[in-house]
Amino acid sequence: MKLFITGASGFIAKHIVLQALNAGHSVTGSVRSLTRGDEIREAVAPHLTDADALANLSFMALDLTQDAGWRAALQGHDALLHTASPFPMGQPKSADDLIIPARDGTRRALTAAADAGVNRVILTSSCAAIWEQVPADREATEEDWTDPDAPGVGAYVQSKTLAERLAWEIARDTDLALTAINPSMVMGPPLDRHFGASAGIVRRLLSGKDAVNIDTGMGSVDVRDVARMHLAAVADPSTAGERFIANSGTMSFTDWGLALKAAYPDRRIATKTAPQWMIRAMGLFSSEIRAAVPLLGRQFRASHAKAEARLGITFVPPTEALLSCAAALIDMGDV
């Protein structure tokens, strides 16, 4: 198949590119500047099962904040995998700084696909669009939806929820065969030093920047499983119209710290949980910590039963995903 992947330089997208090439697909990646193409080639090349597969990878310079070029770029492709969306480490100055690019980028990519005759679309959404208001006494499922207008819902959660809702509206209006993949916190090994905020959290833990951890339990998933889910969905037309949670299990940030400390005992890694009042106070001076305040005291859990049953995914355990991320960061000399 000939696949078009938006935001091809992203953490998840690079793994999708790699697995797609190893599966024999042809891939066109969108990047804001063609100079990022060499970065992606260098990241995936060492992991290809056939070095000649790199010839099946090409790039187009496109901007999801601009209309120009999208329809023409998508012509002749079999499927669109829309992975591009902003994911910040801290709170933005305005919610619109995240909501507008996420929503408008989704509109541009999916509308261009429909106009170009590309019927099959896989959307990288998020568990943020699912589990925000799910009670603590049960796991979230694909039937759950976050209410972006509820009190206390942050800009990132709003952006992912509104973008996915818009994608389903466009799919209904244009008859696109849409599947949504909803990852939790994405762990696993980055292919290079250009990675997103999730691996950045692991780098922060390994660096010993914080003496204590926030009181939160977060679902996580290995990036390689997320990529597998995208390609499994492309290969199975019956998944159109469905959402699939990508989540291996839930661990507290203190459990993350304990696992990392056990693996790297000589490193200064936080293994205690901070009182909630302390994090709220620290958040007054740090946008990164302030972004975590709405998570305090919460346990984010989501079922992966549907992905196992329908997509045949056997998920990497969360501790293994965490440690593989840490090992990659250390091997690259990034921390």
Buried (B, 14 or more C-beta within 10 A) or exposed (E): BEBBBBBBBBBBBBBBBBBBBBBEBBBBBBBBEEEBBEBBBEBBBEBBEEEEBEEBBEBBBBBBEEEEBBBEBBEEBBBBBBBBBBBBEEBBEEBEBBBBBBBBBBBBBBBBBBBBEBBBBBBBBBBBBBBBEBEEEEBBBBEBBBEBEEEEBBBBBBBBBBBBBBBBEBBEEBEBBBBBBBBBBBBBBBBBEBBBBBBBBBBBBBBEEBEBBBBBBBBBBBBBBBBBBBBBBBEBEEBBEBBBBBBBBBBBBBBBBBBBBEBBEEBEBBBEBBEBEBBBEBBEEBEBBBBBBBBBEBBBBBBBEBBEEBBEBEBBEBBBBBBBBBEBBBEBEBB
